[in-house]
Amino acid sequence: MTASTASLTRPVAGSGIFRLGGATPVHRLGYGAMQLTGQGVWGPPQDRDEAIRVLRRAVELGVDLIDTADSYGPAVSEELIREALHPYEGVTVATKAGLLRTGPGQWHACGRPEYLRQQCELSLRRLGLERIELFQLHRIDPTVPAGEQFGALAELQSEGKVGLVGLSEVTVDEIAHAGRTVEVATVQNRYNLTDRASDDVLRYCTERGIGFIPWFPIAAGELAKPGGPVHEAAIALGATPAQVALAWLLQRSSVMLPIPGTSSVEHVEENCAAAALHLDLAAVNALDESGGG
């Protein structure tokens, strides 16, 4: 297979490689499996067969980092991933624990060490794994000492049930605090063209080689309207606004690992094609300035 053919059949290769924890190689454009569930991230998908096709198509296109959580469904997303992809040859499945679900759209932090351990065990069972390569604390529970939550992750790692540890929705100080107990391999914060509140966290991660997983990565808002910088870049490149948003993220930092999610094969193909898109300096500058970045 020639390089040009590979770029067409497995476009995600164009995103480059990042080594999680300095060791586990993954392509920098992954897939987030939250949208495979029912409305409000609750219950099964309307079209289970399509959900399976989406996961398999993402991997065919070169995706080898699949991000999920025990709370997506709950449990539904992990079960779909196992059905579609087990035994995960060449694919790293990352999951999260630390949020309780009480109904559609309802999320409650729960970081009790015994709960995190229980959920890790259940995720191992649902995913059909002996070890979760990347296990992330979905939220730091403000009602439980943070050190106890980080300690639980460190214990699971020392027992071999978890390979690498990640955090979600955290500050620089919280990453540093966790780092005194367990090595932090990734951070997953909301980040996109219109929401750059975590720029300081991104800089911290970039300086230390910590993978930064931006959730809700495709949002472009007003920037994608006619005359806006996303719209202009999309026209110039013959691309879609979503592809421009993803390409901007990939070019913003070498540790950036976008995980766009969708329940549509068509959209997963569109998102994966963004890995082959290159924004020139003028486009990058216009997009940077548009959001105060």
C-alpha positions as CSV (number, residue, x, y, z in Angstrom):
1,M,0.0,0.0,0.0
2,T,1.5,3.4,-1.0
3,A,1.5,6.4,1.4
4,S,-1.2,8.1,-0.7
5,T,-3.4,5.0,-0.7
6,A,-2.9,4.7,3.1
7,S,-3.9,8.3,3.6
8,L,-7.2,7.6,1.8
9,T,-8.0,4.2,3.5
10,R,-6.7,5.0,7.0
11,P,-6.7,8.8,7.1
12,V,-6.3,8.9,10.9
13,A,-2.6,8.0,10.4
14,G,-2.2,11.6,9.3
15,S,-2.8,12.8,12.9
16,G,0.5,11.4,14.0
17,I,1.4,9.2,17.0
18,F,1.4,10.0,20.7
19,R,2.7,7.7,23.4
20,L,0.4,7.5,26.4
21,G,2.5,7.5,29.5
22,G,5.5,7.7,27.3
23,A,5.0,4.1,26.2
24,T,1.7,3.1,24.6
25,P,1.4,4.5,21.0
26,V,-1.9,5.7,19.7
27,H,-2.9,7.9,16.8
28,R,-3.7,11.4,18.0
29,L,-7.2,11.4,16.6
30,G,-9.4,9.0,18.6
31,Y,-13.1,8.3,19.0
32,G,-15.4,9.1,21.9
33,A,-18.2,6.6,22.5
34,M,-20.6,8.7,24.6
35,Q,-23.0,9.4,21.7
36,L,-23.6,5.7,21.1
37,T,-26.1,5.5,23.9
38,G,-29.7,6.7,24.1
39,Q,-31.0,10.2,24.6
40,G,-29.5,12.0,27.6
41,V,-26.6,9.4,27.5
42,W,-29.1,7.0,29.0
43,G,-30.1,3.5,27.9
44,P,-29.4,1.7,24.6
45,P,-29.0,3.4,21.2
46,Q,-32.0,3.7,18.8
47,D,-30.0,1.7,16.2
48,R,-27.7,-0.9,17.8
49,D,-26.4,-2.2,14.5
50,E,-25.4,1.3,13.4
51,A,-23.5,1.8,16.7
52,I,-21.6,-1.4,16.1
53,R,-20.8,-0.2,12.5
54,V,-19.6,3.2,13.7
55,L,-17.1,1.6,16.1
56,R,-15.8,-0.8,13.5
57,R,-15.6,1.8,10.8
58,A,-13.6,4.1,13.1
59,V,-11.0,1.4,13.6
60,E,-10.9,0.6,9.9
61,L,-10.1,4.3,9.3
62,G,-7.1,4.0,11.7
63,V,-8.6,5.0,15.1
64,D,-6.8,3.0,17.8
65,L,-7.9,5.1,20.9
66,I,-11.5,4.5,21.9
67,D,-12.7,6.6,24.9
68,T,-15.7,5.6,27.0
69,A,-17.0,5.6,30.6
70,D,-18.9,3.3,32.9
71,S,-21.6,6.1,33.2
72,Y,-22.4,6.2,29.4
73,G,-25.6,4.4,29.4
74,P,-24.7,3.5,32.1
75,A,-22.7,0.4,31.0
76,V,-24.2,0.5,27.5
77,S,-21.2,2.1,25.8
78,E,-18.7,-0.4,27.2
79,E,-20.9,-3.3,26.3
80,L,-21.2,-2.1,22.7
81,I,-17.4,-1.6,22.5
82,R,-16.8,-5.2,23.5
83,E,-19.4,-6.5,21.1
84,A,-17.9,-4.5,18.2
85,L,-14.1,-4.7,18.9
86,H,-13.1,-7.4,21.3
87,P,-10.3,-8.6,21.6
88,Y,-9.2,-5.1,20.6
89,E,-6.1,-6.1,18.5
90,G,-4.1,-2.9,18.2
91,V,-6.8,-0.8,19.9
92,T,-6.5,1.0,23.3
93,V,-9.8,1.3,25.1
94,A,-9.8,4.0,27.8
95,T,-12.7,4.2,30.3
96,K,-13.7,6.4,33.2
97,A,-15.3,6.1,36.6
98,G,-16.5,8.6,39.2
99,L,-19.9,9.7,38.1
100,L,-23.2,8.2,39.2
101,R,-26.2,8.2,37.0
102,T,-29.8,8.7,38.3
103,G,-31.5,9.4,35.0
104,P,-31.1,10.9,31.5
105,G,-28.8,13.9,31.6
106,Q,-28.2,13.5,35.4
107,W,-24.6,13.1,36.6
108,H,-23.3,13.0,40.2
109,A,-19.7,12.8,41.3
110,C,-18.8,9.7,43.4
111,G,-15.1,9.3,44.3
112,R,-15.3,7.0,47.2
113,P,-12.3,4.6,46.9
114,E,-14.5,1.5,47.3
115,Y,-16.8,2.8,44.5
116,L,-13.9,3.5,42.1
117,R,-12.6,0.0,42.8
118,Q,-16.0,-1.6,42.2
119,Q,-16.5,0.3,38.9
120,C,-13.0,-0.7,37.7
121,E,-13.9,-4.3,38.3
122,L,-17.2,-4.0,36.5
123,S,-15.6,-2.2,33.5
124,L,-13.0,-5.0,33.3
125,R,-15.8,-7.5,33.2
126,R,-17.9,-5.6,30.6
127,L,-15.0,-4.9,28.3
128,G,-13.6,-8.4,28.6
129,L,-10.2,-7.1,29.8
130,E,-7.6,-8.2,32.4
131,R,-6.2,-4.7,32.5
132,I,-7.7,-1.3,31.5
133,E,-4.9,0.5,29.6
134,L,-6.1,4.0,30.6
135,F,-8.4,4.4,33.5
136,Q,-9.6,8.0,34.2
137,L,-11.2,9.6,37.2
138,H,-14.3,11.2,35.6
139,R,-14.6,13.9,38.2
140,I,-12.9,14.7,41.5
141,D,-15.6,14.3,44.1
142,P,-15.5,17.4,46.4
143,T,-17.1,15.4,49.3
144,V,-14.1,12.9,49.4
145,P,-10.5,13.9,50.1
146,A,-8.8,14.1,46.7
147,G,-5.8,12.2,48.0
148,E,-8.0,9.2,48.8
149,Q,-9.3,9.2,45.2
150,F,-5.9,9.4,43.7
151,G,-4.7,6.7,46.1
152,A,-7.4,4.4,44.9
153,L,-6.2,4.8,41.3
154,A,-2.6,4.2,42.4
155,E,-3.7,1.0,44.2
156,L,-5.5,-0.3,41.1
157,Q,-2.5,0.4,39.0
158,S,-0.1,-1.3,41.4
159,E,-2.4,-4.4,41.3
160,G,-2.2,-4.5,37.5
161,K,-5.9,-3.8,37.0
162,V,-5.0,-0.4,35.5
163,G,-2.2,0.4,33.2
164,L,-2.2,4.2,33.0
165,V,-4.2,6.8,35.0
166,G,-5.9,9.9,33.7
167,L,-8.0,12.8,35.2
168,S,-11.0,14.7,33.8
169,E,-12.1,18.3,34.3
170,V,-9.1,19.3,36.5
171,T,-7.0,22.4,37.2
172,V,-3.2,22.6,37.0
173,D,-3.0,22.4,40.8
174,E,-5.2,19.3,40.9
175,I,-2.9,17.6,38.3
176,A,0.1,18.5,40.4
177,H,-1.6,17.2,43.6
178,A,-2.5,13.9,41.9
179,G,1.0,13.6,40.5
180,R,2.4,13.3,44.1
181,T,0.5,10.0,44.4
182,V,0.2,8.6,40.9
183,E,1.7,9.5,37.6
184,V,-0.9,11.3,35.4
185,A,-0.8,10.1,31.8
186,T,-3.7,12.1,30.4
187,V,-6.1,14.9,31.2
188,Q,-9.5,15.2,29.7
189,N,-11.0,18.7,29.9
190,R,-13.6,20.5,27.7
191,Y,-11.7,22.4,25.0
192,N,-12.5,23.7,21.5
193,L,-12.3,26.7,19.3
194,T,-14.9,28.6,21.4
195,D,-14.0,27.4,24.9
196,R,-10.3,27.7,25.7
197,A,-10.7,28.1,29.5
198,S,-8.2,25.2,29.9
199,D,-5.4,26.8,28.0
200,D,-3.2,26.9,31.1
201,V,-3.9,23.1,31.6
202,L,-3.0,22.5,28.0
203,R,0.3,24.3,28.4
204,Y,1.1,22.4,31.5
205,C,0.4,19.1,29.8
206,T,2.3,20.1,26.7
207,E,5.4,20.9,28.8
208,R,5.2,17.6,30.6
209,G,4.2,15.2,27.8
210,I,0.8,14.5,29.4
211,G,-1.8,13.6,26.8
212,F,-4.6,16.3,26.6
213,I,-8.0,14.8,25.5
214,P,-10.4,17.7,24.6
215,W,-14.0,16.7,25.0
216,F,-16.7,18.5,23.0
217,P,-13.9,19.2,20.4
218,I,-15.9,20.2,17.4
219,A,-17.9,23.2,18.7
220,A,-17.3,26.2,16.5
221,G,-20.4,28.3,17.1
222,E,-20.4,31.7,15.5
223,L,-17.0,31.1,14.0
224,A,-18.5,28.6,11.5
225,K,-21.1,31.1,10.2
226,P,-20.6,32.6,6.7
227,G,-17.7,35.1,6.9
228,G,-16.3,33.6,10.0
229,P,-12.8,32.1,10.2
230,V,-13.9,28.5,10.4
231,H,-16.2,29.0,7.4
232,E,-13.5,30.7,5.4
233,A,-10.9,28.0,6.2
234,A,-13.4,25.3,5.3
235,I,-14.2,26.9,1.9
236,A,-10.5,27.3,1.1
237,L,-9.7,23.7,1.9
238,G,-12.8,22.1,0.6
239,A,-13.5,20.8,4.0
240,T,-16.3,21.0,6.6
241,P,-16.4,23.2,9.7
242,A,-16.1,20.1,11.9
243,Q,-12.9,19.1,10.1
244,V,-11.4,22.5,10.4
245,A,-12.2,22.5,14.2
246,L,-10.4,19.1,14.6
247,A,-7.5,20.1,12.4
248,W,-7.0,23.2,14.5
249,L,-6.9,21.2,17.7
250,L,-4.4,18.7,16.2
251,Q,-2.1,21.6,15.2
252,R,-2.4,23.4,18.5
253,S,-0.3,21.0,20.6
254,S,1.7,17.8,20.1
255,V,-0.1,16.2,23.1
256,M,-3.6,17.0,21.8
257,L,-5.8,13.9,21.4
258,P,-9.2,14.8,20.1
259,I,-12.0,12.2,20.5
260,P,-14.9,13.4,18.4
261,G,-18.0,11.2,18.9
262,T,-20.9,10.4,16.7
263,S,-23.5,7.8,16.2
264,S,-23.3,8.0,12.4
265,V,-20.9,6.2,10.1
266,E,-21.0,9.1,7.7
267,H,-19.9,11.5,10.4
268,V,-17.2,9.2,11.7
269,E,-15.8,9.1,8.2
270,E,-15.9,12.9,8.0
271,N,-14.2,13.4,11.4
272,C,-11.5,10.9,10.6
273,A,-10.7,12.7,7.3
274,A,-9.8,15.7,9.4
275,A,-6.5,14.0,10.3
276,A,-5.3,14.6,6.8
277,L,-6.2,18.3,6.8
278,H,-3.4,20.9,7.1
279,L,-4.2,24.5,8.1
280,D,-1.7,27.1,6.8
281,L,-0.3,29.7,9.1
282,A,-2.7,32.4,8.1
283,A,-5.7,30.1,8.8
284,V,-4.2,29.1,12.2
285,N,-3.6,32.7,13.2
286,A,-7.1,33.7,12.2
287,L,-8.6,30.9,14.3
288,D,-6.3,31.6,17.2
289,E,-7.2,35.2,17.3
290,S,-10.9,34.5,16.9
291,G,-11.2,32.9,20.3
292,G,-8.7,35.0,22.2
293,G,-6.2,32.1,21.9
